[in-house]
């Protein structure tokens, strides 16, 4: 039973959004969540957040709706809120489950809109050492080098490709912008966020999972990490095979990927705030020795 009074007052399942950085363990996390009997989680990336954003953009430019705002602003706005809330509730169907998981990296960017529609929601934000995210993507690209990225990064050199991935509008860069913006949120919104470091989950899965279930307000559950629910895999073709969502039946420690020192130093230099806030235990790379 959830201990959240807002959640307990509503007759529908609570919404749990999985968001955060790419290559940071969201697929594994969803497998773990799916192993809890009170949580419904198919583990697939969802269009729900994108659809709600599209509704907001469309109705904000609709002349008929704007005229209704002029004539009766409060009732028109309340109608819109009911309609968007109804769409969200209609999508989030978990049967008898207390919580339903919806995965999309855009949730973190839209947390305040999401809270206006589902005040009980919780968000789990997946984090990982940025150098390992970049190295993991590069390693996967080398395995699929004959196929280009969806945003045309295959022709770049390794440094340029990493630099582009961290840029505005790119898969890592946009997630980092949303993470940095968390510090500007009011305390009530920040309390709805659970930051999950991939390295902590791999090092001590039982303790991290127990803390997560307690934060979600569900009963403790012993997870068999050697026998995780796999289920049907997520489609990776539209990601051009660069960001695989491989499911394993057992928790498996990933290999550590090597990243050129120059790229590692650049990541730490540009994204120092990320390491200060989330990875203060990671040693900063030393500058190369000058000429003798």
C-alpha positions in Angstrom: 0.0 0.0 0.0 1.4 3.4 -0.9 2.1 5.8 1.9 1.4 8.9 -0.4 -1.9 10.5 0.8 -2.5 11.9 -2.7 -2.1 8.5 -4.3 -4.2 6.8 -1.7 -7.1 9.1 -2.4 -7.4 8.3 -6.1 -9.0 5.1 -7.5 -6.5 4.7 -10.2 -2.9 3.3 -10.2 -0.1 5.7 -9.5 2.2 6.8 -12.3 5.9 6.1 -12.0 8.0 7.7 -14.8 11.4 6.2 -15.7 13.6 8.9 -17.2 17.2 10.1 -17.2 20.3 9.5 -19.2 20.7 7.0 -22.1 22.7 3.8 -21.5 22.2 4.3 -17.8 20.3 1.1 -16.9 16.6 2.0 -17.6 16.0 -1.4 -19.2 17.5 -3.3 -16.2 15.5 -1.0 -13.9 12.3 -1.8 -15.6 13.0 -5.5 -15.4 13.5 -5.1 -11.6 10.3 -3.1 -11.2 8.3 -5.7 -13.2 9.4 -8.3 -10.7 7.3 -6.6 -8.0 3.7 -7.9 -7.8 2.3 -4.4 -7.1 4.0 -2.7 -10.1 3.0 -3.0 -13.8 5.9 -2.4 -16.1 6.3 -3.6 -19.7 9.7 -1.8 -19.9 9.1 -0.3 -23.4 9.6 3.3 -24.2 6.2 5.0 -24.2 4.7 7.7 -26.4 2.5 9.1 -23.6 4.8 12.0 -22.7 5.3 12.9 -26.3 1.6 12.8 -27.0 0.8 15.1 -24.0 3.4 17.6 -25.2 1.9 17.4 -28.7 -1.6 18.1 -27.3 -0.3 21.2 -25.4 1.4 22.5 -28.5 -1.7 22.0 -30.7 -4.3 23.4 -28.4 -2.1 26.4 -27.6 -2.3 27.4 -31.3 -5.9 26.5 -31.8 -8.0 29.6 -32.6 -11.2 28.1 -31.3 -9.6 27.2 -27.9 -8.0 30.6 -27.7 -11.4 32.3 -28.3 -12.8 30.2 -25.5 -10.1 31.4 -23.2 -11.2 35.0 -24.0 -14.9 34.2 -23.3 -14.5 31.9 -20.3 -10.9 31.4 -19.4 -11.2 29.4 -16.2 -13.8 26.9 -17.4 -12.0 26.4 -20.7 -8.7 25.8 -19.0 -10.3 23.4 -16.5 -11.8 21.5 -19.5 -8.4 21.2 -21.0 -6.9 19.9 -17.8 -9.7 17.3 -17.4 -9.2 16.2 -21.0 -5.4 15.8 -20.8 -5.7 14.1 -17.4 -8.3 11.8 -18.8 -6.0 10.9 -21.7 -3.2 10.1 -19.2 -5.4 8.1 -17.0 -6.8 6.2 -19.9 -3.3 5.3 -21.1 -2.0 4.3 -17.7 -3.8 1.0 -17.2 -2.2 -1.4 -14.8 -5.1 -3.7 -14.0 -4.9 -4.5 -10.3 -1.4 -3.0 -9.9 -0.9 -0.1 -7.4 1.7 1.5 -9.7 2.2 1.7 -13.5 5.6 2.5 -15.0 5.9 4.7 -18.1 9.4 5.1 -19.6 10.5 8.1 -21.6 13.5 10.4 -21.3 11.3 13.4 -21.9 9.5 13.1 -18.6 12.2 14.8 -16.6 12.0 17.9 -18.9 8.2 18.0 -18.4 7.9 17.1 -14.7 5.8 20.2 -13.8 3.3 19.6 -16.5 3.1 16.0 -15.5 2.5 16.8 -11.9 -0.4 19.1 -12.9 -2.0 16.0 -14.5 -1.0 13.3 -12.1 -0.1 14.9 -8.7 0.9 11.5 -7.2 3.5 10.6 -9.8 7.1 9.6 -9.0 10.1 9.8 -11.3 13.1 7.6 -11.2 16.0 9.3 -12.9 18.7 7.0 -14.2 22.3 8.3 -13.9 25.7 6.9 -15.0 29.3 8.1 -15.3 29.2 10.2 -18.4 32.4 8.8 -19.8 31.0 5.3 -19.6 27.8 6.5 -21.4 29.9 8.0 -24.2 32.2 5.0 -24.3 29.2 2.6 -24.4 27.6 4.4 -27.4 31.0 4.5 -29.2 31.6 0.8 -28.6 28.1 0.0 -30.0 28.8 2.1 -33.0 32.0 0.3 -33.8 29.9 -3.0 -33.7 27.4 -1.4 -36.2 29.7 0.9 -38.1 28.1 0.3 -41.5 24.8 1.9 -40.2 24.6 5.6 -39.5 23.1 7.2 -36.5 19.6 8.7 -36.9 21.2 12.1 -36.6 24.1 11.4 -39.0 27.1 11.1 -36.6 28.8 8.2 -38.3 31.0 10.4 -40.5 32.4 12.2 -37.4 35.7 11.2 -35.8 35.5 9.8 -32.2 36.0 13.2 -30.5 33.6 15.0 -32.8 31.0 12.3 -32.3 31.2 12.4 -28.5 31.1 16.2 -28.6 28.0 16.1 -30.8 26.2 13.6 -28.6 26.6 16.1 -25.7 25.3 19.0 -27.7 21.9 20.6 -27.7 19.2 18.5 -29.3 21.2 15.3 -28.9 20.6 12.3 -26.8 23.0 13.0 -24.0 23.0 16.8 -24.1 19.3 17.2 -23.8 19.1 14.8 -20.8 21.9 16.8 -19.1 20.0 20.1 -19.7 17.0 18.6 -18.0 19.1 17.3 -15.1 20.7 20.7 -14.5 17.3 22.3 -14.5 16.2 20.1 -11.6 18.0 22.4 -9.3 15.6 25.2 -10.3 12.5 23.2 -9.4 10.5 23.9 -6.2 11.1 21.5 -3.3 7.7 19.8 -3.8 8.7 18.8 -7.3 12.2 17.7 -6.4 10.8 15.4 -3.7 9.1 13.4 -6.5 12.5 12.4 -8.0 14.6 9.4 -7.1 18.1 9.6 -8.5 19.5 6.1 -9.3 23.1 5.7 -10.1 23.7 2.8 -12.4 27.0 2.0 -10.6 25.2 1.7 -7.2 22.6 -0.6 -8.6 25.2 -2.9 -10.1 27.4 -2.9 -6.9 24.6 -3.4 -4.4 21.3 -4.3 -6.2 19.4 -5.6 -3.1 20.0 -2.5 -1.0 19.3 -0.1 -3.8 16.1 -1.9 -4.8 14.9 -2.0 -1.2 15.4 1.7 -0.9 13.6 2.3 -4.2 10.6 0.2 -3.2 10.4 2.0 0.2 10.4 5.4 -1.6 7.7 4.2 -4.0 5.6 3.1 -1.0 5.2 -0.5 -2.0 5.8 -3.5 0.2 9.3 -4.9 0.4 10.0 -7.6 -2.2 13.0 -9.9 -2.5 14.2 -9.8 -6.1 15.9 -12.8 -7.6 18.6 -11.0 -9.6 19.6 -14.3 -11.2 16.1 -14.8 -12.6 14.7 -11.5 -13.8 11.6 -11.2 -16.0 12.8 -10.8 -19.6 9.6 -10.4 -21.7 9.6 -9.2 -25.3 12.4 -6.9 -26.2 12.1 -3.3 -27.3 12.6 -2.4 -30.9 16.0 -0.9 -31.6 15.8 -0.5 -35.4 14.5 3.1 -35.2 17.6 3.9 -33.0 19.7 2.5 -35.9 21.0 -0.2 -33.4 23.1 2.4 -31.6 21.2 2.3 -28.3 20.3 -1.3 -27.7 17.7 -2.3 -25.0 19.0 -5.8 -24.4 17.3 -7.7 -21.6 19.2 -10.3 -19.6 17.6 -13.0 -17.5 20.2 -12.3 -14.8 21.8 -9.1 -13.5 25.1 -8.9 -15.5 28.0 -6.6 -14.8 28.8 -4.7 -18.0 32.3 -4.5 -19.3 34.0 -1.2 -18.7 34.6 0.6 -22.0 37.7 2.5 -22.7 37.5 6.1 -23.8 40.4 8.2 -25.2 42.0 10.4 -22.5 41.3 13.5 -24.5 37.6 12.8 -24.7 37.5 11.9 -21.0 39.2 15.2 -20.0 36.8 17.2 -22.2 33.7 15.6 -20.6 34.9 16.3 -17.1 35.9 19.9 -18.1 32.5 20.7 -19.7 30.2 18.8 -17.4 32.0 19.3 -14.1 28.8 20.3 -12.3 27.4 16.8 -13.1 30.3 15.1 -11.4 30.2 17.5 -8.4 26.6 16.9 -7.8 26.2 13.2 -8.6 29.7 11.7 -8.8 31.9 13.4 -6.3 33.6 10.1 -5.7 34.9 9.9 -9.3 38.5 11.2 -9.6 39.0 14.0 -12.1 41.4 13.0 -14.9 44.8 14.6 -14.7 46.0 17.0 -17.4 48.6 15.6 -19.9 52.3 16.3 -19.1 53.8 19.2 -21.0 56.7 18.9 -23.3 60.1 18.2 -21.7 
